[in-house]
Amino acid sequence: MILVFYMHNKITHFCRFHNYDYSRGAVEFISFHLQDRRYPVFGDITPDGVMHLSQAGIILQETILYEAKRPSPVELKRYCIMPEHLHLRLYLNAGQQQALRHQGQFISNLKFWSAKKCNEIGIKIAWQENYHDYLCLSSEIIQRVDEYIDLNSHKWALMHSENPPMGVVEPIYSPLLPTYEWWSGVGNTQLLNGTYRLLAIRLSRQIPISSANGIIAALLNECKKGYVPISTFISPIERILFKQLGQSDIPIINAVPDQLKSIYRPTVEQTKLFAQGRLLIISHLQEASTAREKCWQNINDDIAKMAYASHGNAIYWR
């Protein structure tokens, strides 16, 4: 006999897709946290992004693995234990008329047994009452969720680090920058030390996407000659280029018009590049009255000057 314990008589879900037929099967991204998030109950994350589980974290991990092995229409595909919260990717098997009820039961069991076992050894924990769920409707979203889970501890380390790459450096001292201008940066500031040749890239929004492959291939070949690309990466084709560069081993400098705050919070895509020392994001302090379009023009002019100062080149593709 399998005993099922519920934390409450009523289980509330944060369903974002009310019209979806969950009996078809579903991939769910689940997150929930402790009521008191001030303390790293389940362990600590080292500066290099490794999660070291505490006694409570080991109990939680054992509970997760135990629940995953039990017969259930809910399959555990991925998980990530963080100091005070938990991420899961679950698959709800097709053919279940009460799929969300089974999902709620799975999560309630995790909460109940992990809290009970921790409390038995004197570690008092209390989970939040509900949980957050997101229905993954495409393979691209599933891949994104898996990357988020896999990189979460490293992203936590970067966000909570007082040292680079997440601590914004300002001003940046570089032979490529005028001494009278205030530049801020986060990431590998050595890319501006004057030893790298920069390739300033500006790709017009007017370029049809159908031309993207040929243009990006040409630019990647140019970068492989020893150039470090620098761009705003704001137009549609520039964003495609950024993604392609991220999949290579080429360093990247991303210039943005908005002043960076003292602590920078990376996206999942940026996290990989920061970890590899391959990304620098820079911004130039401009007058508050400067129009938005003028800001973009100024930043594109600035990166072209940097490229020429580094004995590099500038490309403006319209």
C-alpha positions as CSV (number, residue, x, y, z in Angstrom):
1,M,0.0,0.0,0.0
2,I,1.3,3.5,-0.9
3,L,0.4,6.1,1.7
4,V,0.0,9.6,0.3
5,F,0.1,12.6,2.6
6,Y,-1.2,16.1,1.6
7,M,0.0,19.3,3.3
8,H,-3.5,20.7,2.9
9,N,-6.9,19.4,1.9
10,K,-7.0,21.7,-1.1
11,I,-4.0,22.0,-3.4
12,T,-3.8,25.2,-5.4
13,H,-2.0,25.4,-8.7
14,F,-0.7,28.4,-10.6
15,C,-1.9,27.1,-14.0
16,R,-1.0,29.4,-16.8
17,F,-2.7,27.4,-19.6
18,H,-6.2,26.8,-18.4
19,N,-7.4,25.6,-21.8
20,Y,-4.7,22.9,-22.2
21,D,-5.8,19.3,-22.0
22,Y,-3.3,17.8,-19.6
23,S,-4.5,14.3,-20.3
24,R,-2.5,14.6,-23.5
25,G,0.7,14.6,-21.5
26,A,2.6,17.6,-20.4
27,V,6.1,18.9,-19.6
28,E,6.1,21.1,-16.5
29,F,8.7,23.4,-15.0
30,I,8.1,23.6,-11.3
31,S,9.6,25.9,-8.6
32,F,8.9,26.3,-4.9
33,H,10.8,27.7,-2.0
34,L,11.0,27.9,1.8
35,Q,8.8,30.3,3.6
36,D,11.8,31.9,5.1
37,R,14.3,32.5,2.3
38,R,16.9,34.4,4.4
39,Y,19.0,31.3,5.2
40,P,20.8,28.7,3.0
41,V,19.1,25.7,4.6
42,F,19.9,23.2,1.9
43,G,23.6,24.1,1.4
44,D,26.0,26.7,0.1
45,I,27.2,27.5,-3.4
46,T,30.9,28.1,-3.9
47,P,32.2,31.0,-6.0
48,D,32.7,28.6,-8.9
49,G,29.0,27.6,-8.9
50,V,29.2,24.2,-7.1
51,M,26.3,23.4,-4.8
52,H,27.5,21.7,-1.6
53,L,24.5,20.1,0.1
54,S,24.0,20.5,3.8
55,Q,22.4,17.7,5.9
56,A,19.0,19.1,5.1
57,G,20.0,19.3,1.4
58,I,21.0,15.6,1.4
59,I,17.6,14.7,3.0
60,L,15.8,16.7,0.3
61,Q,17.8,15.0,-2.5
62,E,17.1,11.6,-1.0
63,T,13.4,12.4,-0.8
64,I,13.4,13.6,-4.5
65,L,15.1,10.4,-5.7
66,Y,12.8,8.2,-3.6
67,E,9.7,9.9,-4.9
68,A,11.0,9.6,-8.5
69,K,11.3,5.8,-8.2
70,R,7.8,5.3,-6.8
71,P,5.1,4.2,-9.3
72,S,3.5,7.4,-10.5
73,P,2.1,9.0,-13.7
74,V,4.5,11.8,-12.9
75,E,8.1,11.4,-14.1
76,L,11.1,13.4,-12.8
77,K,13.3,14.5,-15.7
78,R,15.5,17.1,-14.1
79,Y,16.0,18.9,-10.7
80,C,18.2,21.5,-9.1
81,I,18.5,22.0,-5.3
82,M,19.3,25.6,-4.4
83,P,20.1,27.0,-0.9
84,E,16.5,27.9,-0.2
85,H,14.4,26.7,-3.2
86,L,14.0,23.9,-5.6
87,H,13.5,23.6,-9.4
88,L,12.0,20.5,-11.1
89,R,11.2,19.5,-14.6
90,L,8.4,16.9,-14.6
91,Y,6.6,14.9,-17.3
92,L,2.9,14.2,-16.8
93,N,2.2,10.9,-18.6
94,A,-0.6,11.0,-21.2
95,G,-3.9,9.3,-20.5
96,Q,-4.3,10.7,-16.9
97,Q,-7.7,12.4,-16.3
98,Q,-6.4,14.2,-13.2
99,A,-2.9,15.0,-14.3
100,L,-2.6,18.1,-12.2
101,R,-3.8,16.3,-9.1
102,H,-1.1,13.7,-9.6
103,Q,1.4,16.6,-10.0
104,G,0.2,18.2,-6.8
105,Q,0.4,14.9,-5.0
106,F,4.0,14.4,-6.1
107,I,5.0,17.9,-4.9
108,S,3.1,17.6,-1.6
109,N,4.9,14.3,-0.9
110,L,8.3,16.0,-1.5
111,K,7.4,18.8,0.8
112,F,5.9,16.6,3.6
113,W,8.6,14.0,3.8
114,S,11.5,16.4,3.4
115,A,10.1,18.7,6.1
116,K,9.2,15.7,8.4
117,K,12.7,14.1,8.2
118,C,14.5,17.5,8.7
119,N,12.3,18.3,11.7
120,E,13.1,14.9,13.2
121,I,16.8,15.8,13.4
122,G,16.2,19.3,14.7
123,I,16.2,21.3,11.4
124,K,13.0,23.2,11.3
125,I,11.8,24.0,7.8
126,A,8.5,25.1,6.3
127,W,7.8,25.2,2.6
128,Q,5.7,27.8,0.8
129,E,2.1,26.8,0.6
130,N,1.9,26.4,-3.1
131,Y,4.2,26.2,-6.1
132,H,4.8,27.9,-9.4
133,D,4.3,25.9,-12.6
134,Y,5.0,26.6,-16.2
135,L,3.8,24.5,-19.1
136,C,6.6,23.9,-21.7
137,L,4.9,23.8,-25.1
138,S,7.9,23.4,-27.4
139,S,11.2,21.6,-27.5
140,E,12.9,25.0,-27.5
141,I,11.3,25.9,-24.2
142,I,12.2,22.5,-22.7
143,Q,15.9,23.0,-23.8
144,R,15.8,26.5,-22.2
145,V,14.4,25.2,-19.0
146,D,17.0,22.4,-18.8
147,E,19.8,25.0,-19.4
148,Y,18.2,27.2,-16.6
149,I,18.2,24.2,-14.2
150,D,21.7,23.1,-15.1
151,L,23.2,26.6,-14.8
152,N,21.2,27.8,-11.8
153,S,23.8,27.3,-9.2
154,H,26.5,29.0,-11.3
155,K,24.1,31.9,-12.0
156,W,23.5,32.1,-8.2
157,A,27.2,32.3,-7.6
158,L,27.6,35.1,-10.2
159,M,24.7,37.1,-8.8
160,H,25.9,36.9,-5.2
161,S,29.6,37.4,-6.0
162,E,31.3,40.7,-4.9
163,N,34.1,40.1,-7.4
164,P,34.1,40.2,-11.3
165,P,32.6,39.2,-13.5
166,M,29.3,40.2,-11.8
167,G,30.7,43.2,-10.0
168,V,30.5,46.1,-12.5
169,V,33.9,47.8,-13.0
170,E,33.7,51.6,-13.4
171,P,35.4,53.4,-14.8
172,I,37.2,51.1,-17.2
173,Y,40.8,52.1,-17.9
174,S,41.7,51.1,-21.4
175,P,44.0,52.5,-24.1
176,L,41.1,52.2,-26.4
177,L,38.9,54.6,-24.5
178,P,39.2,58.3,-24.0
179,T,40.2,59.1,-20.4
180,Y,37.6,61.8,-20.1
181,E,34.7,59.4,-20.7
182,W,33.1,57.2,-18.1
183,W,32.7,53.6,-19.2
184,S,31.3,50.8,-17.1
185,G,31.8,47.1,-17.7
186,V,31.0,43.6,-16.5
187,G,32.8,40.5,-17.5
188,N,36.3,40.1,-19.0
189,T,37.6,43.7,-19.1
190,Q,40.9,42.3,-20.4
191,L,39.3,42.3,-23.8
192,L,39.9,46.1,-23.9
193,N,43.5,46.0,-22.7
194,G,44.8,46.8,-26.2
195,T,46.2,43.4,-27.1
196,Y,43.0,42.3,-29.0
197,R,42.0,43.5,-32.4
198,L,38.3,44.5,-32.4
199,L,35.8,44.1,-35.2
200,A,33.0,46.6,-34.8
201,I,29.8,45.2,-36.3
202,R,26.6,47.0,-37.2
203,L,23.9,45.2,-39.1
204,S,20.9,47.2,-40.2
205,R,17.4,46.2,-39.3
206,Q,16.5,46.6,-43.0
207,I,18.5,43.4,-43.9
208,P,16.0,40.6,-44.7
209,I,16.3,37.6,-42.4
210,S,16.6,35.5,-45.6
211,S,20.1,37.0,-46.0
212,A,21.2,36.2,-42.5
213,N,23.0,32.9,-43.1
214,G,25.4,34.3,-45.7
215,I,26.2,37.4,-43.7
216,I,26.7,35.6,-40.4
217,A,29.0,33.0,-42.1
218,A,31.1,35.8,-43.5
219,L,31.4,37.6,-40.2
220,L,32.2,34.4,-38.3
221,N,35.0,33.7,-40.8
222,E,36.3,37.2,-40.2
223,C,36.3,36.8,-36.4
224,K,38.2,33.5,-36.7
225,K,41.1,35.5,-38.2
226,G,41.8,36.8,-34.7
227,Y,39.2,39.6,-34.2
228,V,37.0,40.1,-31.2
229,P,33.6,41.2,-32.3
230,I,32.1,44.3,-30.7
231,S,28.5,45.3,-31.3
232,T,25.2,46.4,-29.7
233,F,23.6,43.1,-30.9
234,I,20.2,44.8,-31.0
235,S,19.0,44.2,-34.6
236,P,17.4,40.8,-35.5
237,I,20.4,39.6,-37.4
238,E,22.8,40.9,-34.8
239,R,21.0,38.8,-32.2
240,I,21.3,35.7,-34.4
241,L,25.0,36.5,-34.7
242,F,25.3,36.7,-30.9
243,K,23.8,33.3,-30.6
244,Q,26.1,31.8,-33.2
245,L,29.1,33.5,-31.6
246,G,28.0,32.0,-28.2
247,Q,28.2,28.5,-29.7
248,S,31.8,29.1,-30.8
249,D,34.9,29.8,-28.8
250,I,35.1,33.5,-29.9
251,P,35.1,36.2,-27.2
252,I,32.4,38.9,-27.4
253,I,32.0,42.5,-26.4
254,N,28.4,43.7,-26.1
255,A,28.0,47.5,-26.0
256,V,24.8,48.8,-24.5
257,P,23.4,52.4,-24.3
258,D,22.0,52.1,-20.8
259,Q,24.3,52.7,-17.8
260,L,25.0,49.4,-16.0
261,K,24.0,49.1,-12.4
262,S,26.5,48.1,-9.7
263,I,25.4,44.5,-9.8
264,Y,24.6,42.9,-13.1
265,R,22.1,40.0,-13.4
266,P,22.9,37.8,-16.4
267,T,20.5,35.9,-18.6
268,V,20.9,32.2,-19.0
269,E,22.6,32.6,-22.3
270,Q,25.1,35.1,-20.9
271,T,25.9,32.9,-17.9
272,K,27.7,30.4,-20.0
273,L,29.8,33.1,-21.6
274,F,30.7,34.8,-18.3
275,A,31.7,31.5,-16.8
276,Q,34.1,30.9,-19.8
277,G,35.5,34.5,-19.6
278,R,34.3,35.1,-23.1
279,L,31.9,38.0,-22.6
280,L,32.3,41.7,-21.7
281,I,29.3,44.1,-21.5
282,I,30.2,47.8,-21.6
283,S,28.2,51.0,-21.4
284,H,29.0,54.7,-21.7
285,L,27.6,57.2,-19.3
286,Q,25.6,59.7,-21.5
287,E,23.6,62.8,-20.6
288,A,20.2,62.0,-19.3
289,S,18.7,64.3,-21.9
290,T,20.2,62.4,-24.8
291,A,17.4,61.0,-27.1
292,R,17.2,57.2,-27.4
293,E,18.0,57.2,-31.1
294,K,21.0,59.5,-30.5
295,C,22.2,57.1,-27.7
296,W,22.3,54.2,-30.2
297,Q,24.1,56.3,-32.8
298,N,26.7,57.4,-30.2
299,I,27.4,53.9,-29.0
300,N,27.8,52.7,-32.6
301,D,30.3,55.5,-33.3
302,D,32.1,54.7,-30.1
303,I,32.6,51.0,-30.9
304,A,33.9,51.9,-34.4
305,K,36.5,54.2,-32.8
306,M,37.5,51.5,-30.4
307,A,38.0,49.0,-33.3
308,Y,40.2,51.4,-35.2
309,A,42.2,52.3,-32.1
310,S,42.9,48.5,-31.6
311,H,44.1,48.3,-35.3
312,G,41.0,46.3,-36.1
313,N,38.2,47.1,-38.4
314,A,34.5,48.2,-38.6
315,I,31.7,46.7,-40.7
316,Y,28.4,48.4,-41.4
317,W,26.1,46.1,-43.3
318,R,22.9,47.7,-44.7
